[in-house]
Every structure is written in C-alpha cells, then in structure tokens.
C-alpha cells in the first residue's frame, strides 16, 4: 500500500490501521494595509502597562468575536497549557472562555477542525501541514498560532525485543537485520510528529521504516494496550504513555525525542485559516491565554505538580498523576532491568514556555516537517517551503498575543539545530536538505 492509499483510508475511528489521513480549503493572509494596521497597534500597545494592555485587547473593536472557544485535545501531557489556561482562568483575562474538548484520535481532531466543530486544537505540527498541502485528501488552508511545547516524547520498545537483545538503536538494527520475522512499529498519524521522530530515528540506525519494518497508526491512549497484547514491537508517542508502558512492565524507553532533537517543536495550537480570518481578535486572545498558562507551568516545580494532578483526571489524560509528573519534572527511568537500568534528570524534558522560545512558531520548525514529508514520499514534489510556512504560521498574530501577555519574541523566525545523526537543520536550503538523506522513500 502506498502513502496516498494509506492516507486516504484512515478514518476518525481507526485504531491500528496500516497508515493514515487528511482534508480541505480556506483563508488568505493579511493584506499589506492590514499588516501595517496590526503592526502599528502592537507597537502602540507595547508602550502600555501589561495590566491595562490586556484589558484594552478585550475592549471595543479589539473585543474577541467569540466569547467561547472549543479547543480539541488528545489525552497527552502536552495538552497541559490548553487545559491550565481554562482551569486557572487565564482565558478570562483576555475576554474569552476556553472549553477543552477531549478527542479520541488525531483523525477526529483533523475532521472536527475542518468541519468547524472545533475552533482550534492541541494538534500535531505535521498534521496541520498535511491538511494545508492536501496530502491524501482535499486541501484546507490552515494556521499555526503558536507552539505548545518542546520535547517530552519517547520511542518505546517491547520487552520481547529486549529479550532478543534490542535495547537501543544499534542493537535494534542487528535484530531487524536477522529478519527472523516482521517487526511492527506504531506512530500516531502519518504526517505527524511521532511518525517523523520514529522514521528519523530508525533511519539514523540504517533501518528503512517502510522496507525493513512495518509501521501502523494507533491513537495515543491505545498504544500501551496494543503493545500489551502483542500488536507491536515498538511505538513513538507523547507522554505519559511511554512512562505508562514502563510502569505496566511491558516496555522500556529506547530513546527520548529530545535525544533525537534537543528542544524540538512538538504540538501546536492549530486552526483553519478561515476561522482565523473570521476571528482574529479571538485568535489573539486564545493564544495569549495559552502563553500565560505555559509560562505558569514552567515557573515552578509546584506548578508542574499541580498541572500533573489536574490533567491526570478522567476528564483529561485519565491516568495516575505520578506517571505524568515524573517525566514532566524530567525524572527519567529507562525501564530496563539490572545493570542496563538507567535513571537521570533530563534538563531537556518537556517545556511549555522557556522565556517564549517554546511558544514562538518558528518558520524553520514548520519547514522541517515538510522536508520529512518529502523525504518519505508523502509529497511528490518540493513545495515552496518558506512560502508555505509563512502562510500557515501566523507570526503576526503570535506577536500581538505576546505583546498582550508581556512576553518577548525571539529575534529571528528561524533557528538551527544538530539532530541525532549529526546533520544540521537551519532552514536555509530545505530542498537540498530533504534530498540529502541516504535512507529515504
């Protein structure tokens, strides 16, 4: 089955199908006149004290067009800033009410964003771009308003693989090379972050994710149950499900995603371009409230503990708070037995703010996902990487929200990092970068 077939076949209710999904249309970016007006307003507002400023955003012509916003989320630790923006009422400061809406799968999130049932969503970065480019389905113009978190995902291998001697990338490659049987690895959505981390890591070990192993799609909350019954040998997913597999003694952490790319982008606040065009003030207010929530979470260990206690409830992630808080605090255990066991304090654990470096929607981050879509055959041709990123990532709205929240913005829309294979990504030549990998579709 090729990528297009896989993408077109995934429904909102699929659990462990052979791959996955995507949809369709809408809005244009601001005109030069609009931009100058917005920029001028932001500049003027920057001279106003924060307390007065936030009230002004919610008054008169700057009042939110919608007072209630439904934000979809999947049960994962990194939905925390959306949840805490509502629970701690950061939303009220900006004249809105956030209603977090629990969803069953990323396919469901996609479909409800596209048809308007959700105003916005805690969503996979690459999902937004897949919809934007119509991968596997009709196109719909999309927007990324902010990044919600960095780091905090993991690739988990089963205890059965451990018993065969696979405890890391190098030893896994040796086991796969023996071809004793077909090995199955799960990710959460074909164009999403977990698919890209899994593929990148496997390829860095010399394992082709489409020729040497089988990959399937499983919604995050169902990962552990599927591994328990033997449906997969490994998976990549967000916390707390990597740690849950360890606590339940069915798997171990082979690598964290921050080991693949330190401070990588993860979930974003996504919506349709049509919705943003109709509700620009609401988009700004919603973004500012979630920036505030991320800042609050990162401010102290006590706040992280309170966040874990909150999102652990049945209404949100529905698991033990201890399973969530350990890795939220950066306290890792790889789950291997005896001398192979490793515990560490990870300074690059999940972050929600980090002085605004987390929440800023870098253009280079967006472009990276497009390069990987091209690498793995999800895109047949190279898009205009930078033009697409500028259209989707609404840096203008983010800057207005940051002004309202009193948060500084990075000096550049681009950033540079070296990934686990030693290759540097800086966004300067995405076409060359996408074509540079030896292991590819």
C-alpha positions, 0 to 999 in steps of 0.5 A: 500500500502506498502513502496516498492509499494509506492516507486516504483510508484512515478514518476518525475511528481507526485504531491500528490501521496500516497508515493514515489521513487528511482534508480541505480549503480556506483563508488568505493572509493579511493584506499589506494595509492590514499588516501595517494596521496590526503592526502599528497597534502592537507597537502602540500597545507595547508602550502600555502597562501589561495590566491595562494592555490586556484589558484594552485587547478585550475592549471595543473593536479589539473585543474577541468575536467569540466569547467561547472557544472549543479547543480539541485535545488528545489525552497527552501531557502536552495538552497541559497549557490548553487545559491550565489556561481554562482551569486557572482562568487565564482565558478570562483575562483576555475576554474569552472562555476556553472549553477543552474538548477531549478527542479520541484520535488525531483523525477526529481532531483533523475532521472536527477542525475542518468541519468547524466543530472545533475552533482550534486544537492541541494538534500535531505540527505535521498534521496541520501541514498535511491538511494545508498541502492536501496530502491524501485528501482535499486541501484546507488552508490552515494556521499555526498560532503558536507552539505548545511545547518542546520535547517530552516524547519517547520511542518505546520498545517491547520487552520481547525485543529486549529479550532478543537483545534490542535495547537501543538503536544499534542493537535494534538494527542487528535484530531487524537485520536477522529478519527472523520475522516482521517487526511492527512499529506504531506512530500516531498519524502519518504526517505527524510528529511521532511518525517523523521522530520514529522514521528519523530515528530508525533511519539514523540506525540504517533501518528503512521504516517502510522496507525493513519494518512495518509501521501502523497508526494507533491513537495515543491512549491505545498504544500501551494496550496494543503493545500489551497484547502483542500488536507491536514491537515498538511505538513513538508517542507523547507522554505519559504513555511511554512512562505508562508502558514502563510502569505496566512492565511491558516496555522500556524507553529506547530513546527520548525525542529530545535525544533525537532533537534537543528542544524540538517543536512538538504540538501546536495550537492549530486552526483553519485559516478561515476561522482565523480570518473570521476571528482574529481578535479571538485568535489573539486572545486564545493564544495569549491565554495559552502563553500565560498558562505555559509560562505558569507551568514552567515557573515552578516545580509546584506548578508542574505538580499541580498541572500533573494532578489536574490533567491526570483526571478522567476528564483529561489524560485519565491516568495516575498523576505520578506517571505524568509528573515524573517525566514532566519534572524530567525524572527519567527511568529507562525501564530496563532491568539490572545493570542496563537500568538507567535513571537521570534528570533530563534538563531537556524534558518537556517545556511549555514556555522557556522565556517564549522560545517554546511558544514562538512558531518558528518558520524553520520548525514548520519547514522541517516537517515538510522536508520529512514529508518529502523525504518519505514520499508523502509529497511528490514534489518540493513545495515552496517551503518558506512560502508555505510556512509563512502562510500557515504560521501566523507570526503576526498574530503570535506577536500581538498575543505576546505583546498582550501577555508581556512576553518577548519574541525571539529575534529571528523566525528561524533557528538551527539545530544538530539532530541525532545523526549529526546533520544540521537543520537551519532552514536555509536550503530545505530542498537540498536538505530533504534530498540529502538523506541516504535512507529515504522513500 
